[in-house]
Every structure is written in structure tokens, then in C-alpha cells.
Amino acid sequence: MAKKLPVERVHEFLVKAEEETIDEYGCRPEKRSLNQKMDNGLINLDKVSGPTSHEIAAWVKRIFAGTNLVTKTGHGGTLDPKVTGLLPVALNKATRAVDVLLTAGKEYVCIMKLHGDVVEPKIRSTIGIFEGKIYQRPPVRAAVKRVLRAREIYYINIIELDGQHVLFKVGCEAGTYIRKLCYDIGEVLGCGAHMEELRRTRSGPFIEDSTLVTLQDLTDAIYYWQNDGNEKELSRILYPMEIAFSHLSHIIVRDSAVDPVCHGANLTAPGILKLDNDIKKDDIVGIFTQKGEIVAMGKCLENAQAIMAAQNGFMVETSRVFMDPATYPKWVKK
């Protein structure tokens, strides 16, 4: 049975303690100013065929050059030059989060060309075999080591069959090579096959919706802001960096616990207010403020039940910090 793409989750929190946040520190992501959004933002960009992902990110930086507010860009998941579709591009501080997007599930629409005539029932049954866990060796031109590795195919849905052309949608684990998937399907069919066209339609929480923009859309939005004082369109297309962590379990911490974590300290039990109820030991989790800001990510040293029961001790080993120190004071007095 096909699965759904595990890119977002419903958070069911266990409440360890309760405490009100102090409004004067930090800022809810949805209330950030336009300048703050550019400093912590992600753009849901529609990549065209031709340029590399690195070139697209560089062009975004060039488009923002006149604002003097964006000095760094990065992309969340490489697409081959001829492949089109979603390419999340991060700005400034949000570039710290692009690696998190690399681990999120992906969805593609692909045109596969068969090298011979095959009856429709055999095509459908063969493609269905590839749902679930598969093993792939990256192509020769891949930028990673060519070792056999397991990847999950969550679903493959055939959209249309036209002679030797098969149009299908596939949801898969990050790091799956669709070109190799087409080749393997062709091998099982016995006729051979290759990937003719590919478009990414989902990357983690990013989907094809009203926020999917072209480079021209971005250029226009910046023009309206700089020349007409209208920031509505630019503000609309800038996602807060927190969306990149949608697929991770969350832990919510006290205001007084934020700054130590910002300095790289491990998270201790007294600093935790809420946590997802299904956290397991060694899970990678996001550490958030009560306002919904991402502070850091790290590896859980205990499961949810043990964290709930703990009165002291380290609960999360901090691995990467996203919030700047001094955003919250070390000790908050009410």
C-alpha cells in the first residue's frame, strides 16, 4: 500500500511544564519585518531547464544586490541542469538550514521512455513493484560515492500511458535517483527505459502553490518594494526558515534556556516545556522557542517518556545552532 510523503507532521505535544514567554525578546516568525524575513527567509523558486542549481542561487543573490540586505544564498537540494521545478533558495542566516531540507522527502513528475512495446497491465504491475524499499547505486555522473544504498519509494502513481511514454508521479526519500529508477524499471520490464523529462513538484514542505515563483517574479517583487514602497508581494513569497524543520520532531523550551543553547550548550531537562510525544532516543529534533523560532537542532539522548520524567541531566545533544546569541537573555526575570 502506498504511503504518503513524510514531509510534514502533526505535532502532538506532551506538556512537561508551563510558562509564559516574554514578548520583548525574540519575535514570532509570522510577525517579522520584511528586513527580518530577508535575513531569515527561504524562497520557493521554480527552476527552469538549463542552469545549475548553484547558478540559480547566485542569480538570486545578484537580484537582491541592490537592496544591500542579502549577502549570502544557498539552495536546498541540487537539481540537474535539465531538470525543472522546486528549488528552495535560502537567504543569509537561513542558509544554515539548507542541509535540513536535504533530508526531507521529495516528489517528482517524470516522463519515462520505454525502449520497446509493453502491454499496459505489465507496465502497471512492474512499476508497483518499486513501491517500498529499493536499492540503488548512484549514476556514474553523480556527485556522491557510488555505493549501494537503500532508499524508500513512498508511492508511484501512473498519470498517463501513451505508447512507449509513461508519465508518472513518484514520492521518495531524499537521495533517490529518478534517472536510475527509470533504468531499473526498464530492466525489469525487459525492454530498457530512460528518463526523458523530470520536474520536482515537492521538496520537503515546499509545494507547487501560489508561493512558487520564477526569477522574474522575484525581480518584479523587489522592484515594487523599492520603487513603489509596496512590500506585499515580496513579503508573501518569503518563507520563514522554520518551515525547513517541519518534518522534524519539536521540543519547546523556556525563554531562559534559549541563550545557553545559542552558545552551543546541550539542552537540560529543566529547560524543556513541551515535546512531541513520539520522540525516540537518537532522533534528530528541532529546539524551538515558545514563539515558534528555531533555536537549534540536536540528537535526543532519551525518548519522550524519559524526558518527561527527568528532573535534571542532558536531554538533547546540540549539533547545530541557528539563532544568534543574545536574542534572549541568559536569565529572564519576570
Secondary structure, 3 states (H helix, E strand, C coil): CCCCCCCCCCCCEEECCCCCCCCCCCCCHHHCCHHHHHHCEEEEEEECCCCCHHHHHHHHHHHCHHHCCCCCEEECCCCCCCCEEEEEEEEHHHHHHHHHHHCCCEEEEEEEEECCCCCHHHHHHHHHHCCEEEEECCCCCCCCCCCCEEEEEEEEEEEEEECCEEEEEEEECCCCCHHHHHHHHHHHHCCCEEEEEEEEEEECCEECCCCCECHHHHHHHHHHHHHHCCCHHHHHHEEEHHHHHCCCEEEEECHHHHHHHHCCCCEEHHHEEEEECCCCCCCEEEEECCCCCEEEEEEECCCHHHHHHCCCCEEEEEEEECCCCCCCCCCCCC
